[in-house]
Amino acid sequence: MASLTLDIVQVAAIIGALQGLFLCGVLIAQRSNVTANRLLAALMATFSVYFAWGPYYTAGLYRVYPHLILISYLTPWVFGPLVYLYTRAASDRSWRFHRRDLVHFALVTLVFILALPFFSKSGAEKIMLWDAWGATGGPDDRRVGPPLRYIDPLKYVSGITYSAATVLYLLRHRHDVEQSYSNLARVNLRWLLWLSSATGGIWLLAAGLVYAQVRVSLRDADITFAMALLVYAIGYMGLQQPEIFRLAPLDVPTVYTDEPGAAVTPGAAVPPGAAVTPDVAVTPDAAVTPDAATKAPPVRSGLSDEDARQLEASLRAVMEREQPWKDCDLTLPDLAARLDTTTHKLSEVLNARIGQTFYDFVNAYRVHEVQRRIRAGEARALKMLALAMDAGFASKSTFNDVFKKHTNQTPSRYREAVGG
């Protein structure tokens, strides 16, 4: 057996494998959102197996344990499906893994079937074939021999496709979440977007290195190091933000689209009789611009026009009088309970009469409150973040994004403009 000399990439891979196994154990032990945590645990486990192949081959361990040869080749085929399915489970706790979801593992099943002739050979035969691939087939064939090498490019196509599908799903899902949540950080969409984008970036890096015909050893080093950084980042974020592994429930109301041609009244005015005081009403400088508001499809819940008008008046009165928007965890069911109505009816009023999602509607009040306090000069004594937190924002980044979306200005630029 050859002596094991570790370079920085192999050290990173070993540490990544150990951390992946540790995170796998932590995730399996979690009692909340079991489906999502089990899928992420499976992803961490496959990462660990992938990392282990470096020392296994370079140290000549494959000559001692030849039956493990080619096992690591199966793991990249499941990276994309596991990230996608984890994202589905983490963003929607009503989602469950069904038999039909096994179709996502069709490619890795095909690869396993094609590799069965190799796996069924004796240890001596595996060593001989492995050495032969390396000696006569060129470096690219050292991992896979015929016929596996002919479908090997599909690995990169699959990974990139799944990464793109995951990001698109999250962008669509974000719109649904905005119907129920006033704080998107509560459902970890940013974390999920980061994870899917990072894995997609690694797949693009791998495909680019293959296309550029970069030497295999250097290509493997780059990919392994990038994946190790990803595992480190997942572990770090899990420690810094434990809610990543203990996801809050997400109950998105069902949205029923109206008949084609149904009119939607964006930015509907406050009807007569609504109790809105001039001091706290949403003024033009806090109004959402047409480009800023996220227009949601109209919903149908059986409300008559008069009932919808009265519910809108009650909604605006509650928002002005009780200021529920100061609760950073305010949800559509919370607000519906205050109004003694259903989430479907409240969604209809928000989408069809006011022309905004729940997320935009609530955050317009929060932005206006910060604007009011800046104009009152309170920003001189308090930090901008303190004003944002008092108004119901959960983080500085969310506040900055929402404030600019609703006013087309950053908070500091607005403060300079009004002299607050």
LOLUM-723044 format. One record per residue: chain; x, y, z of N, C-alpha, C in turn. Coordinates in steps of 0.02 Angstrom, whole numbers. Atoms other than C-alpha are relative to their C-alpha. Layout:
REC   chain      n.x      n.y      n.z     ca.x     ca.y     ca.z      c.x      c.y      c.z
REC       A        X        Y        Z        X        Y        Z        X        Y        Z
...
//
This chain:
REC   chain      n.x      n.y      n.z     ca.x     ca.y     ca.z      c.x      c.y      c.z
REC       A       42      -60        0        0        0        0       44       62        0
REC       A      -38      -62        5       68      170      -48       -9       41       63
REC       A        5      -44      -58      106      295       89      -48       57      -16
REC       A       51      -52        9      -25      428      116       31       68       14
REC       A      -24      -69       -8       39      604       87      -57       46      -17
REC       A       59      -42        7      -96      734      110       19       70      -22
REC       A       -7      -70       18     -102      898       17      -59       38       30
REC       A       51      -42      -31     -214     1043       65      -70      -19      -22
REC       A       66       19       25     -356      983      -45      -24      -64       34
REC       A       19       62      -32     -355      808       30      -17       11       74
REC       A       17      -17      -69     -351      881      206      -69       32        4
REC       A       66      -32        2     -500      991      161      -54      -52      -12
REC       A       50       51       15     -589      839       90      -13      -44       61
REC       A        9       42      -59     -559      734      246      -40       37       54
REC       A       38      -39      -49     -619      873      360      -73        8      -23
REC       A       68       -6       27     -768      899      245      -40      -64        9
REC       A       34       65       -9     -810      713      253      -21       -9       73
REC       A       16        7      -71     -802      714      443      -56       48       21
REC       A       53      -48      -17     -907      871      456      -66      -20      -31
REC       A       62       24       32    -1032      800      332      -32      -56       40
REC       A       27       53      -41    -1051      645      440      -29       27       65
REC       A       25      -31      -61    -1071      753      595      -67       33      -12
REC       A       63      -33       16    -1205      859      513      -55      -51      -16
REC       A       48       53       15    -1289      700      452      -31      -26       65
REC       A       26       23      -64    -1305      640      631      -44       51       34
REC       A       40      -54      -30    -1368      809      692      -69        4      -33
REC       A       62       -7       37    -1500      815      556      -47      -58       13
REC       A       42       58      -13    -1562      639      586      -32        4       70
REC       A       25       -5      -68    -1584      681      770      -54       53        7
REC       A       50      -53       -5    -1696      831      732      -70      -30       -3
REC       A       69       25       -3    -1878      803      774      -48       40      -43
REC       A       44      -42       40    -1950      947      672       14      -10      -74
REC       A       -5        7       73    -1984      935      485       46      -58      -19
REC       A      -42       60        8    -1916      758      478       18      -12      -72
REC       A      -13       13       71    -1932      742      289       57       41      -26
REC       A      -53      -45       24    -1825      894      252       67      -17       31
REC       A      -63       14      -33    -1693      852      381       30      -67      -22
REC       A      -26       65       24    -1679      671      322       30        8      -70
REC       A      -27      -10       68    -1654      728      142       66       38        2
REC       A      -63      -36       -7    -1521      853      194       54      -45       30
REC       A      -47       48      -29    -1440      717      299       27      -48      -54
REC       A      -21       44       55    -1436      604      145       49       37      -45
REC       A      -46      -40       41    -1353      745       47       68        5       34
REC       A      -64       -4      -36    -1220      767      183       37      -67       -2
REC       A      -31       67        2    -1189      579      184       32      -13      -68
REC       A      -28       11       66    -1163      572       -4       60       45      -12
REC       A      -59      -44        4    -1045      722        7       59      -35       34
REC       A      -54       32      -37     -944      627      137       29      -59      -39
REC       A      -25       56       40     -933      473       27       41       25      -58
REC       A      -37      -28       57     -878      580     -120       69       25       22
REC       A      -64      -26      -25     -743      665      -15       49      -57       15
REC       A      -44       54      -23     -675      498       46       38      -33      -57
REC       A      -33       37       53     -627      436     -127       71       25      -14
REC       A      -67      -26       13     -474      550     -139       54      -38       37
REC       A      -50       39      -37     -372      473        2       -4      -75      -15
REC       A       10       72       15     -445      302      -43       42      -21      -60
REC       A      -38       18       60     -366      304     -216       73       20        5
REC       A      -70      -23        0     -210      408     -188       44      -39       49
REC       A      -38       40      -49     -158      304      -37        5      -73      -21
REC       A       -2       69       22     -182      143     -135      -45      -46       41
REC       A       45       40      -41     -319       87      -17      -46      -44      -43
REC       A       43       40       43     -416       22     -167       29      -69      -12
REC       A      -30       66        8     -291     -121     -177      -14      -44       62
REC       A       16       38      -61     -334     -170        2      -75      -13        5
REC       A       73        6       -2     -521     -139      -12      -28       12      -70
REC       A       19      -11       70     -556     -161     -197      -75        2      -13
REC       A       72        3       13     -742     -191     -177      -33       69        6
REC       A       27      -69       -5     -765       -4     -141       14       41      -62
REC       A      -16      -37       62     -697       45     -312      -65       17      -37
REC       A       56      -26       40     -822      148     -411      -62       20       41
REC       A       57      -20      -41     -941      173     -264      -10       75       -1
REC       A        5      -73       -2     -901      358     -256      -25       29      -66
REC       A       23      -26       65     -942      375     -441      -75        9       -2
REC       A       73       -5        0    -1126      352     -401      -25       64       34
REC       A       26      -55      -41    -1138      499     -280      -17       64      -37
REC       A       19      -63       33    -1134      649     -399      -68       -3      -36
REC       A       64        7       35    -1287      579     -488      -60       15       45
REC       A       57      -12      -46    -1393      606     -332        4       69       33
REC       A       -6      -66      -31    -1329      779     -280      -58       45      -21
REC       A       53      -44       25    -1451      873     -391      -69      -19       25
REC       A       65       20      -25    -1606      770     -348       -9       12       75
REC       A        7       -9      -72    -1570      778     -161       -8       74       19
REC       A        8      -72      -13    -1549      968     -162      -70       23      -18
REC       A       67      -19       22    -1710      987     -260      -54      -24       48
REC       A       51       29      -45    -1811      871     -149        4       30       69
REC       A       -7      -33      -65    -1739      947        9      -32       69       -1
REC       A       29      -67        7    -1790     1119      -53      -76       -3        2
REC       A       73        8       -1    -1967     1059      -84      -25      -13       71
REC       A       22       18      -68    -1980      983       90       12       56       50
REC       A      -16      -53      -47    -1897     1129      179      -44       61       -8
REC       A       40      -60       12    -2003     1263       98      -75      -11        8
REC       A       72       15       -6    -2170     1173      114       -6      -63       43
REC       A        2       56      -46    -2197     1063      266      -58      -48      -15
REC       A       53       46       20    -2353      989      188       24      -50      -52
REC       A      -27       45       52    -2243      907       56       25      -64       31
REC       A      -24       65      -22    -2208      723       77       32      -38      -58
REC       A      -33       41       51    -2095      604      -16      -46      -58      -18
REC       A       43       54       24    -2200      487     -123       39      -45      -48
REC       A      -33       46       46    -2158      340     -232       16       31      -67
REC       A      -12      -31       65    -2174      447     -386       64       42        0
REC       A      -61      -40       -4    -2027      551     -323       63      -42      -12
REC       A      -57       43       15    -1914      400     -351       24       10      -72
REC       A      -21      -12       70    -1911      453     -535       62       45       -2
REC       A      -59      -44       -1    -1781      583     -484       65      -39        6
REC       A      -60       41       -7    -1660      440     -452        5      -51      -56
REC       A       -2       46       57    -1686      356     -621       70       -3      -30
REC       A      -67       -1       31    -1516      412     -687       50      -39       42
REC       A      -49       36      -41    -1417      348     -538      -16      -75        0
REC       A       19       71        6    -1515      185     -551       28      -30      -64
REC       A      -27       22       64    -1465      171     -734       76       -9        5
REC       A      -73        5       -8    -1283      205     -689       18      -62       40
REC       A      -13       59      -42    -1289       72     -554       -8      -64      -41
REC       A       12       60       41    -1361      -55     -677       57      -10      -49
REC       A      -55        5       47    -1226      -15     -804       65      -21       34
REC       A      -62       17      -37    -1094      -35     -668       -3      -69       32
REC       A        7       66      -33    -1162     -203     -606       51      -51      -25
REC       A      -51       48       21    -1045     -305     -718       67       11       35
REC       A      -62      -14      -36     -900     -217     -633       -6      -19       73
REC       A        9       14      -71     -971     -230     -456       -1      -75       14
REC       A        6       73      -11     -999     -417     -479       66      -37       -7
REC       A      -65       32       10     -816     -452     -518       36      -10       67
REC       A      -41       11      -60     -690     -514     -392       44       60       13
REC       A      -43      -56      -18     -575     -396     -301       60        5      -46
REC       A      -59       -1       43     -424     -447     -406      -17       26      -70
REC       A       21      -23       66     -521     -419     -567      -14       75        0
REC       A       13      -72       -4     -576     -247     -509       64       40        0
REC       A      -64      -35       -2     -398     -195     -470       32       -1      -69
REC       A      -30        6       66     -339     -259     -639      -35       47      -50
REC       A       37      -44       46     -477     -167     -733       14       73       15
REC       A      -13      -70      -19     -449       -7     -635       68       23      -24
REC       A      -67      -17       24     -264       -8     -673        3        3      -76
REC       A        1        0       74     -300      -49     -855      -32       64      -26
REC       A       32      -62       21     -418       99     -870       48       58        6
REC       A      -47      -55      -10     -286      212     -801       58       -2      -48
REC       A      -59        7       42     -148      143     -912      -16        9      -74
REC       A       14       -1       71     -237      129    -1079      -57       46      -21
REC       A       59      -39       19     -395      229    -1073        7       74        8
REC       A       -7      -72      -11     -324      397    -1026      -27       19       69
REC       A       19      -20      -68     -350      493     -864      -75        6       10
REC       A       72       -8       -9     -534      527     -897      -36      -66       11
REC       A       32       65       -7     -569      341     -900       22      -36       63
REC       A      -25       33      -60     -483      305     -736      -58      -15       49
REC       A       56       11      -44     -647      322     -643      -53      -45      -31
REC       A       54       38       32     -764      247     -770       24      -31      -65
REC       A      -17       33       62     -741      121     -907      -62       -8      -43
REC       A       59       12       42     -855       74    -1051      -49      -45       36
REC       A       31      -54       38    -1002       96    -1058      -15       63       41
REC       A       17      -56      -43    -1011      216     -912       26       67      -26
REC       A      -29      -64       21     -897      345     -989      -41       34      -55
REC       A       40      -30       53    -1020      370    -1132      -59       40       26
REC       A       56      -40      -29    -1158      433    -1017       26       48       53
REC       A      -28      -43      -52    -1039      525     -901      -19       74       -8
REC       A       20      -71        7    -1079      697     -979      -69       16       27
REC       A       67      -12      -27    -1260      674     -924        2       20       73
REC       A       -7      -18      -71    -1198      695     -746       -1       75        8
REC       A       -3      -73       -5    -1161      879     -777      -66       31      -24
REC       A       65      -25       24    -1321      906     -876      -52       -8       55
REC       A       48       12      -53    -1421      829     -734       10       49       58
REC       A      -13      -45      -56    -1335      932     -600      -20       71      -14
REC       A       18      -68       18    -1356     1097     -690      -75        8       -8
REC       A       72       -2        9    -1536     1057     -737      -37        1       67
REC       A       32        2      -66    -1584     1014     -559       12       65       39
REC       A      -14      -64      -34    -1499     1171     -492      -45       55      -27
REC       A       44      -50       31    -1595     1279     -616      -73      -12       21
REC       A       69       16      -19    -1758     1188     -575      -13       20       73
REC       A        8      -18      -70    -1729     1217     -389       -8       75        9
REC       A        4      -73       -5    -1699     1404     -410      -68       24      -27
REC       A       64      -21       29    -1853     1422     -522      -58      -18       47
REC       A       52       19      -48    -1959     1326     -397       -3       50       58
REC       A       -2      -46      -57    -1902     1441     -256      -27       69      -19
REC       A       25      -66       21    -1939     1598     -356      -76       -2       -7
REC       A       73        6        3    -2115     1535     -392      -30       -7       69
REC       A       25       11      -67    -2136     1478     -214        1       63       42
REC       A       -4      -63      -36    -2082     1647     -149      -64       41       -7
REC       A       63      -36       12    -2237     1723     -229      -56      -29       44
REC       A       50       32      -42    -2346     1596     -137       10       18       73
REC       A      -15      -16      -70    -2257     1632       27      -21       71       17
REC       A       19      -70      -12    -2290     1818        7      -74        7       13
REC       A       71       -2      -15    -2474     1776       20      -15      -12       74
REC       A       13       19      -69    -2453     1718      200       48       31       51
REC       A      -51      -23      -47    -2294     1791      276       19       72      -12
REC       A      -25      -69        5    -2237     1967      314       75        2        7
REC       A      -72        4       -9    -2060     1909      345       25      -65      -32
REC       A      -21       59       37    -1983     1791      217       57      -37       34
REC       A      -56       34      -34    -1833     1755      328      -26      -56       44
REC       A       28       51      -43    -1951     1652      435       -2      -68      -33
REC       A        4       64       34    -1961     1518      303       64      -18      -38
REC       A      -66       18       24    -1778     1518      256        7       -3      -76
REC       A       -6        2       73    -1804     1553       71       69       25      -23
REC       A      -66      -26       18    -1642     1653       66       53      -55        8
REC       A      -46       55      -11    -1549     1504      139       -6      -52      -55
REC       A       10       50       52    -1626     1386       12       24       25      -68
REC       A      -26      -28       62    -1587     1503     -132       76       -1       -1
REC       A      -74        2       -4    -1408     1514      -71       25      -70      -13
REC       A      -22       69        9    -1392     1325      -61       -6      -22      -72
REC       A        9       22       69    -1465     1294     -233       46       37      -49
REC       A      -46      -38       43    -1362     1433     -312       72      -24        8
REC       A      -68       24      -12    -1202     1370     -230       12      -68      -34
REC       A       -8       65       33    -1229     1192     -291        0        7      -75
REC       A        0      -13       72    -1272     1257     -463       66       28      -24
REC       A      -65      -28       18    -1111     1357     -464       54      -53       -3
REC       A      -49       54        1    -1010     1202     -422       -8      -43      -62
REC       A       12       39       61    -1093     1106     -564       26       37      -62
REC       A      -25      -39       56    -1053     1247     -685       76        0       -1
REC       A      -73        3       -5     -873     1249     -623       25      -67      -27
REC       A      -21       66       22     -859     1061     -649       -7       -8      -75
REC       A       11        7       72     -935     1067     -823       49       44      -40
REC       A      -47      -44       34     -825     1214     -871       71      -29       -1
REC       A      -67       30       -3     -666     1125     -815        5      -60      -48
REC       A        0       57       47     -715      970     -915        3       26      -72
REC       A        2      -28       67     -754     1075    -1069       68       30      -19
REC       A      -66      -31       13     -587     1166    -1052       56      -52       -1
REC       A      -48       55        0     -500      996    -1041       56       11       50
REC       A      -48       -9      -54     -414     1042     -879       22      -68       25
REC       A      -28       63      -24     -301      906     -812      -44      -29       56
REC       A       47       32      -45     -403      780     -712       18       13       73
REC       A      -20       -9      -69     -302      796     -551      -15       72       24
REC       A       13      -69      -18     -317      985     -552      -76       13        2
REC       A       73       -8        1     -502      977     -598      -31      -30       63
REC       A       27       32      -60     -538      856     -457       15       41       62
REC       A      -19      -41      -58     -444      967     -335      -45       60        7
REC       A       43      -60       -1     -545     1121     -383      -71      -18       23
REC       A       69       19      -16     -712     1030     -372       -5      -22       73
REC       A        1       24      -69     -670      944     -208        5       58       49
REC       A       -9      -57      -45     -611     1106     -129      -64       42        3
REC       A       63      -39        1     -770     1197     -185      -55      -35       39
REC       A       51       37      -36     -880     1059     -117       14        0       75
REC       A      -18       -3      -70     -785     1058       47      -20       67       31
REC       A       20      -66      -24     -814     1245       65      -76        2        9
REC       A       72        1       -6     -999     1214       35      -22      -35       64
REC       A       17       36      -62    -1007     1086      176       18       41       61
REC       A      -19      -43      -57     -911     1203      292      -52       55        9
REC       A       48      -55       -4    -1033     1342      250      -67      -24       29
REC       A       63       27      -26    -1184     1231      284        6      -11       76
REC       A      -10        9      -71    -1111     1184      453        3       66       38
REC       A       -5      -65      -33    -1069     1364      495      -68       34        5
REC       A       66      -31       -1    -1241     1428      447      -47      -36       46
REC       A       42       37      -47    -1321     1289      545       13       19       72
REC       A      -17      -21      -68    -1228     1346      701      -22       71       13
REC       A       18      -71       -9    -1258     1531      672      -75       11       -4
REC       A       72       -8        8    -1440     1510      620      -33      -69        9
REC       A       27       68      -11    -1509     1352      702      -68      -11      -32
REC       A       66       10       30    -1680     1385      624        5      -31      -69
REC       A       -9       34       64    -1606     1320      461      -16      -74        7
REC       A       13       71      -12    -1618     1147      537      -63      -11       40
REC       A       64        7      -35    -1778     1183      634      -49       48      -33
REC       A       38      -45       43    -1889     1255      501      -70       14       28
REC       A       67      -19      -21    -2047     1350      544      -51      -27      -49
REC       A       51       27       46    -2209     1279      473      -23       52      -50
REC       A       23      -45       53    -2271     1354      312      -69      -23      -23
REC       A       68       15       20    -2457     1358      280      -22       52      -50
REC       A       18      -47       53    -2487     1443      113      -72      -12      -20
REC       A       69       11       17    -2671     1472       78       -8      -17      -73
REC       A       14       17       69    -2743     1398      -80      -27       61      -36
REC       A       22      -58       39    -2765     1531     -214      -42      -24      -58
REC       A       45       19       55    -2913     1513     -331       -2       57      -50
REC       A        1      -53       50    -2895     1610     -492      -71       12      -23
REC       A       67      -20       22    -3047     1705     -549       -8      -15      -74
REC       A       12       12       71    -3128     1689     -720       41       48      -42
REC       A      -37      -45       44    -3031     1761     -868      -38       65      -10
REC       A       30      -66       12    -3060     1945     -888      -25       34       63
REC       A       23      -32      -61    -3105     1977     -706       44       60       16
REC       A      -37      -62      -12    -3057     2153     -659       35       -4       67
REC       A      -38       -6      -62    -2924     2182     -527       12       74       13
REC       A       -7      -71      -15    -2921     2349     -439       62       10       42
REC       A      -60      -11      -39    -2741     2386     -389       -4       66       37
REC       A       -4      -62      -38    -2713     2513     -253      -67       30       15
REC       A       67      -26      -13    -2897     2528     -208        1       49       57
REC       A        1      -52      -51    -2935     2682     -106      -37      -24       61
REC       A       35       16      -61    -2995     2675       73      -72       21       -7
REC       A       70      -17       10    -3185     2669       67      -25       46       55
REC       A       28      -44      -50    -3293     2794      159      -17      -39       63
REC       A       17       31      -64    -3313     2756      343       57      -37       32
REC       A      -57       35      -30    -3144     2674      367       34       47       50
REC       A      -30      -41      -52    -3062     2733      527       74        7      -12
REC       A      -70      -13       16    -2899     2804      463       17       70       23
REC       A      -19      -66      -25    -2817     2945      557       54       30      -44
REC       A      -48      -30       45    -2715     3070      456       72      -10       23
REC       A      -68        4      -25    -2565     3049      570       34      -65      -19
REC       A      -31       64       13    -2538     2865      533      -22      -32      -65
REC       A       21       29       64    -2621     2837      365       59       -8      -46
REC       A      -54       10       48    -2511     2770      227       -1       56      -51
REC       A       -3      -60       42    -2462     2929      139       34      -15      -66
REC       A      -28       14       67    -2405     2947      -43       73      -19        1
REC       A      -71       16        3    -2221     2942        3       14      -71       23
REC       A      -10       70      -20    -2247     2769       76      -38      -48      -46
REC       A       40       43       44    -2361     2706      -61       45      -42      -44
REC       A      -38       45       43    -2302     2562     -167       -9       23      -72
REC       A        3      -19       70    -2259     2610     -343      -25      -59      -41
REC       A       26       54       40    -2337     2509     -485       51      -55      -13
REC       A      -51       50       14    -2172     2424     -521       21      -38       63
REC       A      -24       31      -61    -2137     2387     -340      -48      -53       26
REC       A       49       47      -29    -2298     2300     -291       -1      -65      -38
REC       A        5       66       31    -2306     2115     -324      -74      -16       -9
REC       A       71       12       13    -2474     2089     -406      -14      -75        4
REC       A       19       70       -7    -2553     1926     -353      -63      -13      -40
REC       A       61       15       37    -2688     1836     -450      -60        8       45
REC       A       59       -8      -41    -2864     1872     -392      -22      -66       29
REC       A       24       60      -31    -2944     1748     -275      -75        3        5
REC       A       73        3       -5    -3123     1690     -257      -19      -38       62
REC       A       20       33      -61    -3197     1650      -88      -75        7       13
REC       A       72       -8      -10    -3382     1691     -112      -20       65       31
REC       A       17      -65      -29    -3372     1868      -43      -39       42      -50
REC       A       35      -48       42    -3499     1990     -112       41       65        0
REC       A      -36      -63        3    -3438     2163     -161       -7       39       65
REC       A       11      -37      -62    -3516     2239       -5       39      -32       58
REC       A      -38       33      -53    -3439     2107      109       75       14       -8
REC       A      -71      -14       12    -3270     2134       27       18       72       19
REC       A      -13      -70      -19    -3285     2323       50        4        8       75
REC       A        0       -5      -73    -3327     2302      234       62      -33       30
REC       A      -60       34      -26    -3185     2178      261       62       43      -12
REC       A      -57      -44       13    -3063     2298      179        2       58       49
REC       A        3      -54      -48    -3123     2439      290       22      -23       69
REC       A      -20       27      -64    -3103     2329      444       75      -14        2
REC       A      -71       15        4    -2931     2274      386       42       63        9
REC       A      -39      -62       -6    -2868     2451      365       -7       30       70
REC       A       10      -27      -68    -2945     2503      532       44      -37       50
REC       A      -41       39      -46    -2858     2361      623       74       16      -10
REC       A      -70      -16       14    -2693     2400      537       20       67       30
REC       A      -15      -66      -27    -2704     2583      592       -5        1       76
REC       A       14       -6      -72    -2775     2557      766       44      -47       42
REC       A      -36       49      -40    -2689     2398      828       73       -9      -20
REC       A      -69        4       25    -2531     2407      722       30      -71        6
REC       A      -26       69       -5    -2510     2217      708       64      -10      -40
REC       A      -60        6       42    -2374     2246      578       64        8       40
REC       A      -60       -6      -41    -2253     2284      721       26      -69       22
REC       A      -22       68      -15    -2247     2096      751       36      -28      -61
REC       A      -39       21       58    -2108     2034      638      -22      -69      -26
REC       A       23       67       21    -2187     1860      633      -73       -1      -20
REC       A       70       -3       19    -2359     1920      580      -13      -41      -63
REC       A       18       40       58    -2442     1798      460      -72       14      -21
REC       A       68       -9       24    -2600     1797      357      -51      -32       47
REC       A       48       28      -49    -2688     1676      478       -5       42       63
REC       A        2      -43      -59    -2640     1790      623      -47       59      -12
REC       A       40      -59       15    -2717     1941      539      -73      -19      -13
REC       A       69       23       12    -2871     1843      482      -35      -14       66
REC       A       30       13      -66    -2900     1789      663      -20       65       34
REC       A       17      -66      -29    -2897     1972      719      -64       27      -31
REC       A       58      -26       35    -3029     2010      589      -60      -48        2
REC       A       53       51       -5    -3132     1855      629      -24      -21      -69
REC       A       17       21       68    -3125     1799      448       45      -57      -20
REC       A      -42       55       24    -3044     1663      343       59       28      -40
REC       A      -58      -21       39    -2876     1671      257      -19        9      -74
REC       A       20       -6       70    -2961     1646       87      -35       66      -12
REC       A       35      -64        9    -3075     1796      111       48       59        6
REC       A      -48      -54       -8    -2933     1905      172       46        3      -61
REC       A      -41        1       61    -2827     1849       23      -36       33      -58
REC       A       37      -30       55    -2966     1899      -95        0       76        5
REC       A       -1      -72       -9    -2974     2073      -21       68       29      -17
REC       A      -67      -25       13    -2786     2095      -27       18       -2      -74
REC       A      -21        9       69    -2763     2029     -203      -46       35      -50
REC       A       47      -26       50    -2922     2083     -293      -17       73       11
REC       A       20      -69      -13    -2965     2247     -207       59       47       11
REC       A      -57      -43      -14    -2800     2315     -143       56      -10      -51
REC       A      -49       12       53    -2691     2233     -276       70      -13       26
REC       A      -66       15      -28    -2549     2180     -161       -1      -69       33
REC       A       -7       60      -41    -2484     2021      -82       -1       21       73
REC       A       -2      -12      -71    -2494     2005      106       68       30       20
REC       A      -68      -22      -15    -2305     2030      113        8       75      -15
REC       A       -8      -70       19    -2309     2196       19      -47       45       40
REC       A       49      -40      -37    -2465     2258      108       25       16       70
REC       A      -24      -10      -69    -2393     2234      283       63       42        1
REC       A      -63      -36        0    -2221     2298      239       -7       73      -21
REC       A       12      -70       16    -2294     2458      166      -12       40       64
REC       A       11      -33      -64    -2352     2502      342       65        7       39
REC       A      -64       -3      -35    -2182     2460      414       45       54      -30
REC       A      -41      -51       32    -2094     2568      286      -26       69       17
REC       A       29      -65      -16    -2214     2712      319       18       20       72
REC       A      -17      -16      -70    -2181     2700      506       72       24        6
REC       A      -70      -21       -1    -1993     2712      478        6       69      -31
REC       A       -2      -66       32    -2021     2860      360      -26       53       48
REC       A       29      -49      -47    -2130     2946      489       49       19       55
REC       A      -47      -13      -55    -2000     2928      625       63       35      -25
REC       A      -57      -37       28    -1860     2986      510      -18       73       -9
REC       A       21      -70        9    -1960     3142      466       -6       36       67
REC       A        6      -30      -66    -1989     3169      652       68       13       33
REC       A      -67      -12      -26    -1801     3174      678       26      -54       46
REC       A      -21       52      -47    -1790     3013      778       62      -38      -24
REC       A      -59       35       26    -1655     2945      663       65       32       24
REC       A      -60      -32      -27    -1534     3070      743       22      -33       65
REC       A      -15       30      -65    -1546     2983      911        4      -76       -2
REC       A        1       73        5    -1577     2804      857       31      -23      -66
REC       A      -26       29       61    -1490     2694      731      -58      -21      -46
REC       A       52       18       48    -1586     2655      573      -25      -71       12
REC       A       21       69      -13    -1587     2471      618      -49       -4       58
REC       A       46       -1      -57    -1673     2510      784      -69       22      -23
REC       A       65      -22       27    -1810     2604      691      -33      -56      -39
REC       A       27       55       41    -1829     2457      572      -28      -56       44
REC       A       23       53      -45    -1842     2329      712      -64       20       37
REC       A       60      -24      -34    -1970     2435      804      -61       -4      -46
REC       A       55        0       49    -2074     2440      645      -21      -71      -21
REC       A       19       69       16    -2076     2250      630       46      -37      -48
REC       A      -47       35       44    -1930     2210      515       43      -47       41
REC       A      -37       52      -36    -1832     2055      561       75        5       -9
REC       A      -72       -4       13    -1662     2098      488       16       63      -40
REC       A      -22      -60       36    -1561     2241      414       -6      -10      -75
REC       A        2       12       72    -1549     2160      243      -71        2      -27
REC       A       70       -2       21    -1737     2133      233      -26       71       -1
REC       A       22      -69       -4    -1769     2311      288       24       41      -59
REC       A      -28      -39       55    -1652     2385      158      -33      -18      -66
REC       A       31       23       62    -1726     2279       18      -72       25       -7
REC       A       70      -19        2    -1907     2315       64       -7       76       -5
REC       A        5      -73        1    -1879     2501       95       14       26      -71
REC       A      -16      -23       68    -1798     2524      -76      -54      -21      -49
REC       A       52       25       44    -1933     2419     -159      -62       45        4
REC       A       61      -39      -10    -2072     2528      -86       10       75      -13
REC       A      -11      -72        7    -1990     2699     -104       48       19      -56
REC       A      -51      -12       51    -1858     2679     -241       59       40       28
REC       A      -57      -33      -32    -1732     2749     -115       26      -45       56
REC       A      -27       34      -59    -1615     2677       14      -21       39       62
REC       A       18      -37      -61    -1654     2722      196       44       60       12
REC       A      -45      -56      -12    -1500     2832      209      -13       57      -50
REC       A       14      -52       49    -1541     2923       47      -66       36       17
REC       A       63      -33      -20    -1719     2954      108       12       47       58
REC       A      -15      -42      -58    -1651     3021      272       34       65      -22
REC       A      -33      -60       26    -1539     3142      178      -50       45      -35
REC       A       48      -39       38    -1683     3196       67      -48       40       43
REC       A       49      -34      -43    -1800     3240      210       34       37       57
REC       A      -36      -35      -53    -1664     3303      327      -15      -27       69
REC       A       19       29      -64    -1714     3182      464       61      -23       40
//
